[in-house]
Amino acid sequence: MLKPLLASSSVNLLFEETEDLPTLYTDEGKVSQILRNFISNALKFTERGEIRVTASIDADRRNIAIAVADTGIGIHPADQARIFEEFTQLDSPIQRKVKGTGLGLPLCKKLALLLGGQVTVESQVGSGSVFTLTIPLYHEKAMDNLLKPAGEAQWEMDPARLPVLIVEDHPETRLIYEKFLRTSRYQALLSGNLRDARRFLQQVRPAAIVLDLLLCGEDSWQWLAHLKSGESTREIPVLIVTTVEDRGKAFMLGADAYQVKPIEASVLIAELDRLTKRPVQVEPPAPERPRVMIIDDEESFRYILRKCLANIDCDVTESGDGMEGIRMCRELRPDLIFLDLNMPGRSGWQFLQDLSASERLAGTPVVVVTSQSLSNEARTLLEQSTQGIVMKNDLSEEAVHQVVGELIPEAFARHHHS
């Protein structure tokens, strides 16, 4: 996967065979992302010699260390802590040739902490560097997920907020609801199926229920009727949020409110305020912030784009593939989309076709962010169907700010006047 990045035959990329290493129970995606960054950096800053990847376990057999050693330019001792700070790039002839964002190693540090471990560096100028990821053999969350029954939801109650049970089978839509309610008086308690919803109702009485009618393989209509006929649940307000237009049936079965997707955050909160009898706020609502969607299967580039957008007055949502991305766009109706082309499943090219075919989404500004070498024909096609192309090697805060300023100037203007 990484060997095509080799700039010349004067650098060898070697993976040492390992013996007697036990199975590692951790987040494979995060480990892979850290190692890709380590190896990619080593390839950039090594002009001759080798890059060697090794793995070992400590004497207590509790932690695994994965090291990437290179024979590159090395790092001065005074700079070895700085390289893990965001937007830091060291000055060197090679650095000036290979553009970067200064976010790769800070991301590695953050991911390692999430895995319960750490990243370290040992280096000598002119001799090379060794970057090491050390993580526990058994990561607590990975073990919990391994032992937890499939589909079983867990809830932690916030006594200062009103619990709202969200029954929605699309994970990305559940995350949207959670984001909508994050700073409100309501706590979103997420359920992906009716089994979990029933289990929740045995433990807690929610202030309201938000229900999708199109749950995969389940009869939401029957469950709604059961809720509204049950002595202990009939008084719980139910807000239907769905793509189905069948208000008459819903109200006949006892629904208290009905909204067709996509629903705005302000509408959702207003409905919940009404259903929970909260007094209407007299002050005008804050203006909606522009919405930016990032669609890229590589977590590192989503992270980089997030950081580049951090000081812009906009709401950022992410998706890791084209299929999920188009579904989330239908829900959110973003003002700007940053799109990768090479993704598993539904590619960026197919996403662009889906976007143009959607009456609701056609015309949404799209900026392609890619590492793919584009033929003249492909570049011409993208220039006709999108608002810009940024190569990942050229990705920077300045480039992203320029795009935002041109395509959603209200966010850019509010950023500069805040």
Secondary structure, 3 states (H helix, E strand, C coil): CCHHHCCCCCEEEEECCCCCCCCCECCHHHHHHHHHHHHHHHHHCCCCEEEEEEEEECCCCCEEEEEEEECCCCCCHHHCCHHHCCCCCCCCHHHHHCCCCCCHHHHHHHHHHHCCCEEEEEEECCCEEEEEEEEECECHHHHHHHHCCCCCCCCCCCCCCEEEEEECCCHHHHHHHHHHHCCCCEEEEEECCHHHHHHHHHHCCCCEEEECCCCCCCCHHHHHHHHHHCCCCCCCCEEEEECCCCHHHHHHCCCCEEEECCCCHHHHHHHHHHHCCCCCCCCCCCCCCCEEEEECCCHHHHHHHHHHHCCCCCEEEEECCHHHHHHHHHHHCCCEEEECCCCCCCCHHHHHHHHHHCCCCCCCCEEEEECCCCCHHHHHHHHHHCCEEEEHHHCCHHHHHHHHHHHCHHHHHHHHHC
